[in-house]
């Protein structure tokens, strides 16, 4: 149960942080959706990387 909730928080939290950070940077520099889209992609990548690292550490495949 703990591993499942950690995976969900990694996969959902990364893109959410990327969206909020991207919207903030777009608001500061008036760049439209440029940093929002970049933040989404970086958030998905960070969430995926974190999930893979977490599962490898949990299963002992480090």
MORA-V273620 format. One record per run of one state. SS is the DSSP state (~ for helix, > for strand, _ for the rest). FROM is the first residue (numbers start at 1). TO is the last residue. Records with the same first field share a line. If there is no record, write none. Layout:
SS = FROM-TO, FROM-TO
This chain:
_ = 1-1, 30-33, 60-62
~ = 2-29, 34-59
